[in-house]
């Protein structure tokens, strides 16, 4: 019975953070559905430990390296009306302090939701992971404008689904290809950045960024719009470097 209960919890949480970014009549990024109104339907969105934040003055600490093995497959792309989401399968694991997480999906925000030292980036990718007990860890990767197109993004976004559509992805690309080689990170406790704004999410924001062309970022923005939640108060939280 206990095993079944845990399995049900993991499934429920996986559904929660996957569907939280899906098209939902109750929320959006503008007008009556905008971010300032989320709390009316999702009270947790008004919590004390919300994301995103501006990462400033992190505390130096002895952090453990992230053991990332995103070697599985990207199976499909979904345009859920709020973001472009890449669905995955196979061996995609993240090990943190001995705890193993599995990558469920990754998606994009234009412009970035988290800031670093007051700087907002034009594009941010979120890699959403969950462990066997339902705990969520998100790896954030920033993209800066560069002089040329990002080859991996070119492959991934060769065909972008329209709103409400899911298309198969047949390219030769692993999720690992969209991570920087340098894996130093900022660490803080936060939340999902979309309703229901579930708290207790472990955030790992990569200190190194990738580059992409302005045209690629514009392509994503045209499909998703400005899908960034405003910065949330840091309150009593600390950021670890």
CORDA-V828343 format. One record per backbone hydrogen bond with DSSP energy under -0.5 kcal/mol. CO is the residue of the C=O (numbers start at 1). NH is the residue of the N-H. If there is no record, write none. Layout:
co	nh
CO	NH
CO	NH
//
This chain:
co	nh
1	5
2	6
3	7
4	8
5	9
6	10
7	11
8	12
9	13
10	14
11	15
12	16
13	17
14	18
15	19
16	20
18	21
19	22
24	27
30	33
31	34
33	28
34	37
34	38
35	38
37	40
37	41
38	41
38	42
42	45
43	46
44	47
52	232
53	55
53	115
54	56
55	117
59	241
61	63
66	68
67	69
67	95
69	71
69	93
70	176
73	75
73	89
75	169
76	87
77	167
78	80
78	85
79	164
80	23
83	80
83	85
84	108
85	78
85	87
86	106
87	75
87	76
89	73
90	92
91	71
91	72
92	103
93	69
94	96
94	101
95	67
96	99
99	96
100	132
101	94
102	130
104	88
105	128
106	86
107	126
109	124
110	227
114	121
115	55
116	119
119	116
121	112
123	143
124	109
125	127
125	141
126	107
126	128
127	129
127	139
128	104
128	105
129	137
130	102
131	134
135	131
136	202
137	129
138	140
138	204
139	127
140	206
141	125
142	210
143	122
143	123
144	212
149	151
150	154
151	155
152	156
153	157
155	158
162	165
165	79
167	77
168	170
171	173
173	74
174	177
175	178
176	179
184	207
184	208
186	205
187	240
188	203
190	200
190	201
194	197
198	192
201	190
201	203
202	138
203	188
204	140
204	206
205	186
210	144
212	146
213	217
214	218
215	219
216	220
217	221
218	222
219	223
220	224
221	225
225	227
234	237
239	59
240	187
//
